[in-house]
């Protein structure tokens, strides 16, 4: 076995798409809780030195999203209190909490995906599908840091020449607009040079060859099989109604059956898969170190 991020990028992408799609089409709170535990545990392994303050933004977002639904939706039979003739029901509050948790879990999944998928992995996936899209993606991602660096260079040059005035807010805005104009002109000229260089090298005129160090291994096939089997079991459980959870007009959960237990176990395995692989790799590494 190996760490989750070292698997083939196609397998990693299919995994995240599977979990996110299940969250999109299911409002089961059990799925959301399991997903939150899985993604936070894996992100804590990715960044073990990060403090809990880094999750303050997600906590605030969760609280805001949870409060929106009971304010705009007044469905449900269990009325807790009334505000300006608008009933606040228990069902709308619970639905808001579940919806907010699902959105926060999806954002955390996307964040984890962006950490794992580096530029070379993205180009490995999209390069064969569309070389133009891969070129645009690589240039766009490159320009994020490049424009920031150029902005600082232009600003320092303008300040050294005495042309950058920060005496008041109006002069500062005027100076920043001048820097922005120079930055846009510089970027456009560089874009023209890049396009001419790519055309001179015959880019897009014939089928390209690709180099990639992401080889498809037997472990990738095994992991892909597990990733495909788990959603198949989960989808069957969702279609059969074994994991149905309704909020309006009353909160009802389907009875616990062997199918529902198997469905929850399959989703738990799917959500915890990156953490399991990461922990297995670290335990093996510690064991090998102890043998030295």
N, C-alpha and C positions, 0 to 999 in steps of 0.2 A: 504494500500500500504506500501512498504518498500523500503529501499535503494537498488540500483541495485546490488551492490556487495553481498547483503545478500540473493539473490535468489539462487536457486539450481544451482550448477556448470554446470550441463548438459544444462540448459537453457542459461546460460551465454556463454558457448562454442558455442552453435548453433547460438546465436546472432552474435558473432564476425565472425564466419565462413560465415554467410549470408552476412554481410556487405563487408567483404574482397572479397568474390567470385563475388559480383556485381561489385566491383571496378576492378577486374581482367578482366571481360568480357565486360566492358563498358568504353569508353574513353570520356564520356560526361563530359564536364567541370562543368556543373551544379551539377552533382553528386559529383564531387571531392570537389567543394566549400562547398557544404552542409556537406560532411563528415568531412572536415577540421574544420568547425565551430562546429560540434557536438563533435568531439573527443577532440579538444582543450578546449572547454567549460567544458567538463566532467573532463579532466585532471586538469584543474584549480580548480575545486571543490575538486578533490582528494588531491591536493597539493596547498592549497590557499596561502601559504607563499613562494612558489617558485617564483623567479624573472624571468623576460623575458630573462635574459641571458642564462637560461637553454635551450632555444630554438635556441640559436645561431648555434649549430651544425646542426640542421634541416634546418635552413635558408641557411647555406653554402652548405649543400648537395643538396638542391633544386636548388640553382644557378648553381652548377656543372652539375647536371643532365639536367637542362634546356639548358645549352650551348653545351652539347654533341651532341644532335640531329641535330641542324643546321650545325654543323661542319662536321658530317659524312653523313648527308642526304641533298640532294639538290633538292628534289622534290618540286613541287609547281610552280604556274605560276607567282606569284607576287614577282619579284626579287627586293630586296631592295638595295643590293650592291654586289660587286664581290671582293673576296680576293683570290689572286693567281689563277686566272681563275676559281675559285669555286664560283658559285652563292649562296648567302644567301637569302633564300626566307622567306616571311612572314608566309607561311603555315608551314614550318619546325620549325620556332621559336615557333609558337603557339603550335604545336604538342609537342615540347620539353618541354614547360612550363606545358602543361597538363599532360604529362607522368611523369615529375618530381614531380608534385603535387600529382599524384596518388601513386607514390612510397613512398613519405614522409608520406602521409595519412595512407598507409598500415603499415609503420614502427611505426607510432604513435598508431595505433590500436593494434599492437602486444605488444607494450610497456604497454599500458593500460591493456591489457589482462594479462600480466605477473604480474602486480601490484595487480590485483584482485584475480588471481588464486594462492592461497597459496599451500604449499606442500600437505596439507590434502585434498584440493579440487582436485588436480591432481590425487592423489592416489584414491580418490573416483570415478573418471571417468575411470582410466585405471586399477584399481585393479581387477575389475570383468572381464575385457576383457582378461588380461594376468597378472597373479601374478608375473611372472618373469620380465616382462617389468616394472611393478610398483616398484619392488625391485631394479632393476638397476637404475631407475630414482631417487628414494629416496636416494640410496647410492651415486649416482653421484652428486646430488645437495648437499648432506651433505659433500662430500669430497672437494667441492669448498672452503668453509671456513676452513675446517679441515686442508687441505694441507697448506694453508696460515699460520694458527696458528702453525703448526709443523715446517714450514720453519723458523719462527721467533725463536722458541725454540731452534732448532738446531744451528742457527746462533749465538744466544746469548751464548749458551754453548761453541761453538767453540771459540768465542771471549774471554770468561772467561778463557778458557784453554790456550789462547795465540796461537791458531792454525789458527785463521782467520786473514790473512795479507791483509791490505789495503794500503800498501805503494805505489803501482803503479797499473796500469790497469791490467797487466799480473798476478800479485799476487792475485788481487781481483777476476779475472776470475777463477783462479785455486782454490781459497777458495770457490767460489760459486759452482763450479763443485763438490767439496767435499761435500758441504752441499746438493746439488741435489742428489748425489749418496746415501747419508745416508737417505734422504727423500724417495727415491724410494724403498730402502730396507725396511725401516720401513713400508711403505704403503703396499708393497707386503706381508710382514709377517702379517700385520693386516688383509689383505684381505683373507689370508689362514685361519686365526683364525675365521673370520666372516663366511666363507663358511663352516668350520667344525662345528661351533656352529649352523648354520641354518640346516645343515644336521642332526645333533644330535637331533634337535627338530622336525624332521619329515617334514621339509618344502618341499612342492611340491609332497608329496607322496599320498595325498588324497585331496578331495575338501575342500577348506578352508571356514571358516565363516568370516564375515566381520562386523566390527563395524563402524558406521558412524553417525554423528550427523546432516547430511544434509538430512532432511526429505522432501518428496515431498508434497507441500501444494497446496491449491486451487489457491493461487496467482501465483504459478509457472505455473499452467495450463493456467491461463488467459494470462500471459505474453508470454508463448510459442505460444498460439493461435495468438496473435498479431504479434509475430515475424514471424510466418509462413505465415500469410495472407499478410503482407506487401511485402515480396519477391515475392509472387505469383502475386500480382498486378504489381510489377515492371517488372517481367519477361514477363508478358503479354504485357506490354507497349514496352519492348525492341523487342519482337518478331513481334509485329504489326508495328514496324518502327516509332512509335510516338515520340521516344526520340533519334532518330538517329542523329549522329553528325559526319560528314566526314571532312577531312582535305586536302586530295589530290584528284585531282589537285587544287580544290578550296575549300574554307571553306564554308560548307553548313550545315544548321541546319533544321531539320524537322519543318514544320509549327505547330504552337500552336493549339492544339485540346483539347476537353474535356478529351480524354484519356491521353494525355501528361500531362495535369495539374494534373489529378488524380495520375499519375505515380510519378511526382515530389513531390506531397504532401505525397504519401506513403513512398517514400525514405526519405523525410524530417522527417516524424514521426519515421521511423526506425533509422535514424542517431542520432536524438535528444532524443531517448527513455531513455538512461542512465541519461542524464542531467535532463530530465523531472521528472524521478523517484527520483533522488537525490534532486532536488529542492523541490518537493512535500514533501519528508520526512523531510527536514530541516524546511520548513514552518510549518509543523504540529508539529515538536518538539518545535519550538519557540512559537507556539500558546499554547501548553500544559504548557510550562514553564511560560507563562504569566498568566495562570490560577492558578498557585500555590500561 
